[in-house]
Amino acid sequence: MDSEQMRRNFESNAAMIAAEPAYILLAAAGHPDAHEAVRRLTLEAQRTGRPFVELLENSEELAPYLAKFTGPQWTLLRDPSLYTGIAAQKTVEVCEMWEKRLEIA
């Protein structure tokens, strides 16, 4: 595993990582076409060089939905390194399954 390369890859894409949780949160907040709204913002971010989250935070169109986001949700969007979902839980489950199968336990 090349941890340094993983870090560089993450840093080069960090600004856009927030797009996935953003559209999920917007949909949960009731936006009728969250995926398309986020797609437009990502294209604008790429075109202008402005950070995706900055565009999201300043979107007047999305303001009613963004107002429903909680503090922890905003923290996640602003720090994409926190966007791990259930990765840790799944890792443990997979390791436990293989330990059983290989009788290493």
N, C-alpha and C positions, 0 to 999 in steps of 0.2 A: 504494500500500500504506500503510495506516494502522498504523504500528508501535505507536503508543501505545494504540490501541484493541485491537490484538492482545495487548499486554501485559496490559491490564485484563481482557480476556476470559480469558486464561490464569490470571491470579491469582484470578479469581472462581470458576474451576472446578478449580484445582490440586488441591484436596483429594480430588476424585473421580477424577482422571486415573489415579491409581495402581490403580484397580479393575481395569482391563484387564490390565496386566501381572501383577497379583496372581492373577487367576484362571488365567492361562496358567502362571505359576510353580507354583501349587497343583496344577494338572492334571499338570504335568511331575513334581511330587513324589509323584504317585500318588493324589491326592484323587479319589474316585469321582464327585463332583458339584461340582467347583470353581466353576462358574459360579453355581450356586444358592447356595453358601456365601457367595460374594462379593456376590451380589445382596442377601442378607439383611443383610450388614454395611453395604452402601451405604444401604439403607432405614433401618437403625438410626442411621447417621451423619446422615442427613437429619432424622430424627425428633428426635434428641437434640442435634444441633449439635456432637457430638464428631467429631474428625478421623477419616476412614476408616482411615488407617494406624495410628492409636492403637488403634482397635477391633481391627484385624487383629493387631497385635502382642500384644494382651492376650487373644486368643481361646484359651480352653483347648481347645475343640473342634478347632481347627486346629493346635495346638501341635506335634503329631508331624510335620506336613507343613512347618510354618514352620521347624522345626529343620534341615531339609534345605536351606534357602536359604543362599546364599553371601553373603559380605560385599558384593560388587558388586551382587547382586540386592537386598539391603536398601537399599543406597545409592540405587539406581534408584527403589525404592518411596518412599523418604523425600524424594527430590528429583525430582518428575515432569518437571522441565525436561530431565532426561537421557533421557526416554523418547522417543527419536526413531527407533528402529528403523533401517531402511535408507533413511530419507528423504534423507540426503545423497548416498548412492550413486545412488539413483533420480533425484535432481535432475541429477546429472552425466550420467547415461545419457540422460535426456530432452533435455537441452541439446545433447549431442553428436549425437543423432539429428536434431534440428531444424537444427543447423548443417550437417550433411550434406545434408539435404533442401533447404535454402535456399542451399546452396553458399557459406556465409559463412566457412568455415574458411580 
